Amino acid sequence: MADGRPSPARSRDGLGHTGPKSWRASLAVYRDRRFLSIFFLGISAGLPLALVFGTLSIWMAKQGVDKTTVGLFSAVTLPYALKFLWAPVIDRSPFPLLTRFLGQRRGWTVAAQLALMASIPAMALTGPAANPLLMAAFALFVSFCSASQDIVIDAYRVELLEEEKIGPGASTYIFGYRVGMLISGAGALNMVGGLGWSTVYLIMAALVLIGFVTILLSREPQYETDAESAARERRVAEYLARRPELTGRRAAILAWLYGAVVSPFVEYMTRPLWLVILLFIIFYKLGDAMAGVMTGYFMVELGFSEAEIGNVGKAIGFAATMLGVVIGGWLMAQLGLLWALWICGGVQMLSNLMFAIQAMVGHDIGMLAAAVGVENLAGGMGTAAFVAYLSGLCNLTYTATQFALFSAVASLGRTLLAAPAGRLAEMVDWMPFFLVTTIAALPGLGLLLWLSLAHRRAAPMPEPD
């Protein structure tokens, strides 16, 4: 199937129109060569994150940078949280020259990748101890370029695939993203001993070529924009142009701001149950987030050593997460997104009980491996289904802006609501704490039930034979 094939109309609730398929049909989805492109783009997107966070903090510690400075450097990752602010520019504004020759999505992707291949070597040649202020400036720019790459690749993969392939596409992208993080995290740290920090960072910059070559060999997605949204923007532009107090340029700027910034909100708020959908985005992974906040502290309090926690968390945890992402993608291909959200949400909720059992058992490395494995497996499944849901929610007229907004709401909501988990852990023992985190997943599933019933009522009735 050609990369540029137009996508058909999509459901406005993000749950899709597709139902269960045979296992052969679900596996056949992955034969589409576009999934290979999405995987490699995922690697490119995941590479820079550790370079400005975990790997960078270890480099700074090895160079003898003081702890206060290392802590302050965490602020350079702020662009990842704020990327929704400039997503409308990437959605609507052409990048000089590149958009003309490559298209809107590919042009912006290439621009972000070229900037990364220039700024990561700048970090490599600066060094955190020699000039921490300059290193912070370069790291901040890498974060900005990486967040921009995330914005445009998210939009690209959503627009590239038909609705029934969004779920498997999301899991493929997450799998690639995690591989990219592994390369720039554990992979980079394993290379440092023989090559040195600067060389390793230069190698990481060169690996961005994976995504660069991939996007050049791919096609610009072709899709039909929403006629209702286009008509609304046109009416506003005509109204502004008629206003006598506005010059032509000022009216054009206001019309652009309406189309790029205001209209994505207006379009979303015209959907049935938009508030319920918003609450579901916030609550679906709440129980998982609450447990995750205190899991490390819980392990330390049970007496597990740093080596035990690291070995179980990094080896078993990573493998289980990746397996969960694969299972989540397969469930979406086999059963459709709605059933996948139910199954992944249920497994995600019940996985917290493994830590409740760990609290009863105490210091037992086998039980820890089982608990971490199940929790990460469920987390990978839930993340795959949830990212696919956010992808399906996007109106293709505002893909980059809406996906950035939805993911920001999800992240901010979980962070704020999970923040009191520490206080709860001080008030009760560990077993009741993890029982409460299990119960905290119920509001999200209750909202999913609401959306499921509304989706079923809105589904078209089958035509009689």
N, C-alpha and C positions, 0 to 999 in steps of 0.2 A: 504494500500500500504506500502510495507516495506521501512524503512528509507534508506536503502542502495541501492535503485534502481538506476541504471545509468541514468544520464540525457541525453536526446537526443541533437543533434546538435542545436546550438543557432544562432540567427541572429547576424551579426557583427556590426549592427548599434544600437543595444540595444533596438529596438522597437518591437521585437518579431514577431512571425508568427501568433499569435492567433487573432481571430475576435470576433464579438458579440456572446453572448450566451443567452439562456433563463435565466430568473431570478432564476429558480429552479436549473439550472446547475451551475450558478454563486455562489449560496449559498452552493451548495453541495461541493464546493472546500474546505470549512472550516471544513468538516467532517474528513479530513485527520488529524490523530493524530500528525503528525509532526508539525502542526501549534501550538498545545499546548506546545510542546517543545520550539518552537521559542518564544512564548509569555513569558515563564518562563525565558528563557535565556535573553530576553529583560529586564526583571525586574532586573536580576543580573547585566546586563551591565549598567543600569541606576542608580543603587544604589550609587556607589562611587562618582559621579560627585558633588552632593551638599555637600558631606562630606568634600571636599577639596576646596569648593568655597562659596556658599551662606550660608550654615549652619555653616561652619567654621568661616566665617567673623562675624556672629552674636555671636558665642561663644567667639570670641576674643573681640568683643565690650563689651559683658557682663563682661568679665574678666578685663576690663580696659586697654587693649592693645592700644597703641597710633595709631592714624589714619595712620601715615606714614608706620608703620609696617604692618597694615592691608592691605594697598594698595600694598605693596611689596609682600605680600603673594599671590596676584593674579598670580604671576609668576609661582607658583607651578603647575598651570594648563597647562603650556607650552607643556608637552608631548602629549596632545590631538591634538595640532596643528602640531606637528612634528612626529607623529606616522608613517608617510610614510617612515621615515628614516630607521627604523628597521623592517618594514613590510616584506622585502625580506627574512630576517632571519626566521621569523615565517612561511613564505610561503615554504621555502625550507629546512631549517635545522631541524633535529629531536631534540626533547627535551629528554635529557638522561632518559632512562628507561621508562618514561611515553609514549613516541611515540611508543616504541616497544610493549607495552601492550595495549594501547588505540587507537593508530593511530595518524596521524599528527595533525588533528584539535582537536580531543578530548584531546590528550595529552597536547597540549599547553593551551587549555582552563582550564583544571584542574590545571596546573602549575600556571597560572595567578590567579585563584580563591584561591588556597592555599596561595599564596603570599598576596592576599588581606585580607584573614582571619587572617593573622599574622600581617600585617602592620596597619590595622585599629585599632585593640586593642592597638598597640603601640602608636597611636595617643591618644587613650582614656586614657592611663595611663601616658601620658606626661603632657598635659595641655599647652595651648598657653602662659599663663602668666608666669608659672614657668620656662619654658625653650623654648623660641620662636625659637631659632636656631635649636634645636633638633626636635621640632614640625614641622618646615619647611622641614627638611630632611625627616621625616616620611611622611608628606603630599605629597612631591614630589615623593616619592617612590610609594605611593598609586596611584597617577596620572599616573605614568609610568605603573604600573600593570593594572590599569583600562583601559588605552589606548591600552595596549597589548591585554587585554580581548576583547575590541571592535574590534581590527584587526581580531582576530581569529574567533569570533562569526559571524562577517560580512561574512567572507569567508565560514564558516560552513553553514549558512543559504542559501547562494547563491548556493553552491555546492549540498545542500541537496534536493532542489526542482527542478522540471521540469520548463521549460521556462514559461508555461502558469500559473504557480503558484507563480512566483517570485513577482508579484505585490501584491496579497493578503498576501504573506509571509512578504513582506517589511512593509506593514501597520500593520500587527500583531506584528512584532518586534518593530516598533515605539510605538505602543500602550503600549506594555510591558515596553519599555524604559521609557516612560512618567510616568507610574505607579511607577517604581523604583525611579524616581526623586521625585515624590510626597511623597513616603514613607520616603526618606532620607531628604526631605525638610520640607514641612508642617507637615508630620507625626512625624518626629524627634523633631521639635520645640514644638509640642503639648505634647510630652512625657517628655520634659526636666523639666517642673515645678514639676512633681512628682518624677522623677527618678534621675535627675542630668545628666550633660553632659557626664561624663565618662561611665555611665551605658547605656545611649542611644547609644553611639558609639559602645559599646560592642554588643548591640542588632543588630545594623546595620551590624556589622561584621558577626554575626550569620546568618543573612538573606541572605548572599552570598551563604549559603548552598542550597538555592532554585535553583540556577543555577548549583551548584556542583552536586546535586542529579540528576537534569535533564540531564546533559551531561553524567553522568555515566549510566543512563537508556536508553540513545539514542545510535544510531549506527553511526559509522564513514561513512561519505558520500562516495559513489562509483560513479565515473564518468570517462568519456573518455577524455584524454588530447588531445590537438590539434596536429595532426600528423605533420603539416607543421612547427610549432614552435619547436617540438621535433627534427625534422630533421635538422633545422637550428642550434640548439644548438649542435647537434652531429657533424655537419660539423666544427663548430668553435672549439670544443674540439679536434677533430682530427687534425685540422690545428695547434693548439697550441702544441699538443703533438709531432708534427713533427719538431717543431722549435729547432734547436740544442742549442741555447743559453738558453733555458728554461729547468730547471730540471723537473723531473716528478711531484714533489710537487708543484712547482711554476706554472706549466702548469695547474694542477688540480685546484689550487686556482683561476687563471684567468678564467678558464672555468666556475667555479662556479659563479664568479662575473658576467660574461657575462649572464649566464642563469638566475640568480636571480635578477640582477639589470638592465642590458642593454636590455635584450631580451623583457621584458614587454613593454618598450618604442618602440622597433623595431616592435614588433607585432602590437601594436596600430597604428603606423604610416604607416603600410602597408594597412590599411583599407581605402576604398573610403570615401572621405569627412571627414577625421579625423580632419582637422582644423575647419571645420564647427561644428562638434560635440563638439570640445573643446570650441568654442565660445558659443555654446548653453548652455553648462554646466555653463559657467560664467554668462550668461545674463538671464537665465530662471527666476530666482527669484530676479532680480535686483530691480524692482519696489517695491516689497515687502520689500526688505532690506533697500532701501532708506527711505521708510515711517517709518519702524521700528526704525531707528536711532533717529528720532526726535519725535516720538509719545509721549513719556513721557514728554518731554519739552513742547510740544503742550498742553497737558492736564493741566500742571501746569500754563501755561500762560493764559489759559481760566478760571483759578480760582478754579479748582477742588482741594479738600483737599487730603492729603495723604491717609486718610481713604477711601474716595470715589474712588480714583485711585486703591488702594489696593484691596478693596472689588470687584470692577468690574473686574479688571485685573486678580485677582487670582481665583475668583469663576467662573464668566461668561467666562473669557478668557480660563481657563483650560478646562472647560466643552465643549466649542465650538471647541477648538483644538482637543480634543479627538473625538468628533463627526465628525470633518473634516477628521481625519485619517481613521475612520471607513467608511465614505462615499467614500473617495479616494480608499480604498481597494475594496469596492463593485463595484465602477466604473471600476476598472481594471479587476476584475473578470467577470463583465457583458459585457463590451465593448472592452476590450483589452487595452494595455498600450498606444497605439498611441492616441486613442480617449480620454482616461483619461487625458493625458498630455494637450490636447487641452482644454478640459472642465475645468480642474483644473487651467490651466494657465489663461484662460479667466476670471474665477471667482476671481482668485487671483488679476488680474489687476483691475477689476471693484470694488473690495472691498475697494481700496484706495479712491474711490469717497465718501464712507461713512464719511471719515474724512473731506473731502471737504465740505460736507453738515453740519457736526459738526461745522466747522469753521463759516459757515453762521448762524447757530442756536445759537452758543455761549454756555454758561454754562447751560446745560440741562442733568441731570443724565440719563434720559430715552434714549436720543439720544446717550449718551456715551455708555450705555449698548448695544444698537443696533450696534453702530460702532465697538466696541471692539469685540462683538460677531461675526459679519460678517467677520471682518478682521482675527480673529483667526480661524474661520471655514475654510475660504479660505486658510489660511496658513497651516492648518493641511492637507487639501486636496492636496495642492501643494507639501508639503513635502513628503507625502506618494507616490505620482506619481514620484517625482524627485528621491527619494532614490531607488525606483523600477527601474527607468531608469538607474541609475548608476550601480545597481546590474546586470542588463541585459547586460550592456556593457562589463562586465568582461569576459576575456578569462579564462576558467577553469584551464588552465595551470598556470596562474599567479593571481588567484582570490584575495588573500589578498593584494598583492602589488598594483594591478591596482585599486581596490576599494579604498584603502587608498590614492592613487594618485588622483583619480577622485574627491573624497570628499575634499581633500586638495585644489585642483584647484578651486572647487566651492566656498569653504569658503574664500580662499584668494582673489579670484576675486571679490566676493560680498563685502568683507570688504573694499578693496581698492577703488572700484568704488562707493560705498555708502558713503565713508568718506566725500566727499565734500557736502553732504546733509545739514550739518549745515550751511555752507556758503550760500547755495542756500536759506535756510530758513531766513537768515538775509537780503537777497537781495529782497525777495518778501513776500507778505502776505501769510497767511497759506492756504487759498483756492487755489491760483495759485500754491503753493508748492505741494499740494497733487494732483493737476491736472498734474503737471510735473512728479510726481512719477508714476502716471497712465500711462502716455505716455512712461515712461522709461521701461515699461514692453513690449512694442511693438517690440524692436529688438529681444528679446527672442522668441516671437511668430513668427516673420519673419523667424528666423533661423529654427524654428520648421516646418514652411511651406516648406522650402527648403529640410529639411530632410524627410518630409512626401512624397513629390513628388519623391525624389530619392528612398525612400522605396517602393513606389508603382511601380516605373519602374523596380526595382530589384525583385519584388515579382514574384514567378513562376505563369505562366498562368494556369488556370484550364484545366484539360484534357477534350476533347470532349467526350460526351456519345457514 
